[in-house]
Amino acid sequence: MTPSHTHEPEMHELATTRNFIAWMAEEPDGERTYHLELGQVTVHFFAEEWQEFLELMRKVMPRHES
């Protein structure tokens, strides 16, 4: 765990594929941020936005499962 006096976030990989990665950062101020690296694009989410994004993906998944 990163000492609290440092200003660097502690990062955790959530999932990865050949082309994409999802990771989470615990910021020094206690905020959690979530990040999706999709090729050359990185999307950043605050915790509330991440939860809404997950809700959206849950709605998408049943429509595209084979």
N, C-alpha and C positions, 0 to 999 in steps of 0.2 A: 504494500500500500504506500502511496506517495505521502510524505510528511505534509502536514497542513500548512507549513510556512512556505512551501514552494508555490509558484504561480502556474505550473504546468498541469493540465488536466490529466486524470488517470483514464486511459483508454482501454476498452474491452471489445474484442471482436465478437459479434453476435452470430454472424453466418457469412459464409463465402462460397462463391461458385467460381467457375473458370473466368468469368467476365465481371462479376459484381461482388461487392462486399457491403455488409451492414455492420456498423460499429457504434458504440456508445461511449460517451465521455462524461466523467464525473468532474465537473468544473470546481475550482478552488472555493467558489462561493456556495457550493452545495447543489447547484443546478445540474440536472442531467440533460444532456443533449444527445440526439440520435442523428446518424449520418448514413446516407446511402450513396455509395460511389457506383455510378452507372456509366461505365466508359469514361468519357471526358467530362461528365457532369456529376457534381456532388450536390445532393439535396440535404439541407440541414433542418432539423426539427427540434423544437422545445418539447418537453415531455407531453404536454397537452396535445400538441399537434401530432406527435408520434402516435398517441392513442387513437386519435381521429383517423390517421392514415391506416393503422391496423384494422380499424372498423371498416374502412372503405375496402381494404383488401379482402376481408372476410366476406363482404358482399359480392365481390368480383369472383372469388374462387369457385363457388358452386356453379356458376354459369360457364366456367371454362374447364372444369374437370371432365375427363373422358370416362 
